[in-house]
Amino acid sequence: MRDYHPCMTTTLELDLPDTAFSALRVSPKEFVRELKLAATVKWFEAGMISQSKAAEIAGTSRAEFIQALSRLGVSPVQETPEDLRSSLSRL
């Protein structure tokens, strides 16, 4: 088992039908970018990862990730009203 290092990358192989790229009308390279973005948006929305971690995984800046959230209809704020009240009560 190798130690984690933030500069290391892992390549995954994914078998997709050729029609997958035409579904979004994008090149395979753009399809992979959109696939990573969709996954990170979902993980962020589910509260599994932070905005900054999602942006890192997606290969975007945090600002670009926030723009993608807007494009995909996901709020950049994932705190519940209870979370906000709790945070404010500690001030």
C-alpha positions in Angstrom: 0.0 0.0 0.0 1.4 3.4 -0.9 1.3 6.5 1.2 -1.1 9.2 0.2 0.5 12.3 -1.3 -1.6 15.1 -2.7 0.3 15.3 -5.9 -0.2 11.7 -6.8 -2.9 10.6 -9.2 -4.5 7.4 -10.0 -5.8 6.5 -13.4 -9.1 4.5 -13.6 -10.4 2.7 -16.6 -14.1 3.0 -17.4 -15.8 1.2 -20.2 -18.6 3.3 -21.8 -20.5 2.8 -25.0 -19.5 5.1 -27.8 -23.0 6.6 -27.7 -22.3 8.0 -24.2 -20.3 10.9 -25.7 -23.0 11.8 -28.2 -25.6 11.9 -25.4 -24.0 15.1 -24.1 -22.6 16.1 -27.5 -19.1 16.4 -26.2 -15.7 14.9 -26.8 -14.5 12.0 -24.7 -12.1 14.4 -22.9 -15.0 16.8 -22.1 -17.2 13.9 -21.1 -14.6 12.8 -18.5 -14.5 16.4 -17.1 -18.3 16.5 -16.9 -18.4 13.1 -15.2 -15.9 14.1 -12.5 -17.8 17.4 -12.0 -21.2 15.6 -11.7 -19.7 13.2 -9.2 -18.1 15.9 -7.0 -21.3 18.0 -7.1 -23.3 15.0 -5.9 -20.8 14.2 -3.2 -20.8 17.9 -2.1 -24.6 18.0 -2.1 -24.8 14.9 0.0 -22.4 16.5 2.5 -19.6 13.9 1.9 -17.0 16.4 0.8 -16.3 20.1 1.1 -16.3 22.7 -1.7 -12.6 22.9 -1.8 -12.1 19.1 -1.8 -14.8 18.8 -4.6 -13.0 21.5 -6.6 -9.7 19.6 -6.2 -11.1 16.3 -7.3 -13.0 17.9 -10.2 -9.8 19.7 -11.3 -11.3 23.2 -11.1 -10.9 26.3 -9.0 -13.3 26.8 -6.1 -14.9 29.6 -8.0 -15.4 27.4 -11.1 -16.9 24.7 -8.8 -19.4 27.2 -7.3 -20.3 28.3 -10.9 -20.9 24.6 -11.7 -23.1 24.2 -8.7 -25.3 27.0 -9.9 -25.4 25.6 -13.5 -26.5 22.2 -12.0 -29.0 23.7 -9.7 -27.2 22.9 -6.4 -26.9 25.5 -3.6 -23.3 26.3 -2.6 -24.6 26.6 1.0 -25.2 23.1 2.5 -25.8 24.1 6.1 -29.2 23.5 7.5 -31.0 26.3 9.5 -30.1 24.3 12.7 -26.4 24.3 11.7 -26.6 28.1 11.2 -28.3 28.7 14.5 -25.7 26.5 16.2 -22.9 28.4 14.6 -24.4 31.8 15.4 -25.0 30.8 19.1 -21.3 30.2 19.5 -20.4 33.7 18.5 
